Amino acid sequence: MPNFDLSGRVAIVTGASRGLGTAIAEGLAEQGASVILSSRKQADLDREAERINQRFPERAVAIAAHAGRQDDLERLVDETMARFSKVDILVNNAGTNPYFGPLIDSDLPA
């Protein structure tokens, strides 16, 4: 992977409690970014943030938010802005359940 500097950048990664999401978050932290890990379950996020912070101290913050709930998403951005005053990078990695059909056909809940 090429080396590039993301120092001073702030990234939000959804679906960041495991798999590809946590790998993306860790890669961003490795390159110097402050990373907000987000998914539905705070305990899973706390575990991943702690793991990333062991390698890259004070780079990962865990904020639970359901990607399908407008209020949760607004709170995620508000908390990020309160802490870092900006968002430079957004990785929309949150998964969906194919049982509910194509994402393009879905509506945000009222």
Secondary structure as GFF3:
##gff-version 3
##sequence-region A 1 110
A	DSSP	beta_strand	10	14	.	.	.	ID=ss1
A	DSSP	alpha_helix	19	30	.	.	.	ID=ss2
A	DSSP	beta_strand	34	38	.	.	.	ID=ss3
A	DSSP	alpha_helix	42	55	.	.	.	ID=ss4
A	DSSP	beta_strand	60	62	.	.	.	ID=ss5
A	DSSP	alpha_helix	70	84	.	.	.	ID=ss6
A	DSSP	beta_strand	89	91	.	.	.	ID=ss7
A	DSSP	three_ten_helix	98	100	.	.	.	ID=ss8
A	DSSP	three_ten_helix	103	105	.	.	.	ID=ss9
###
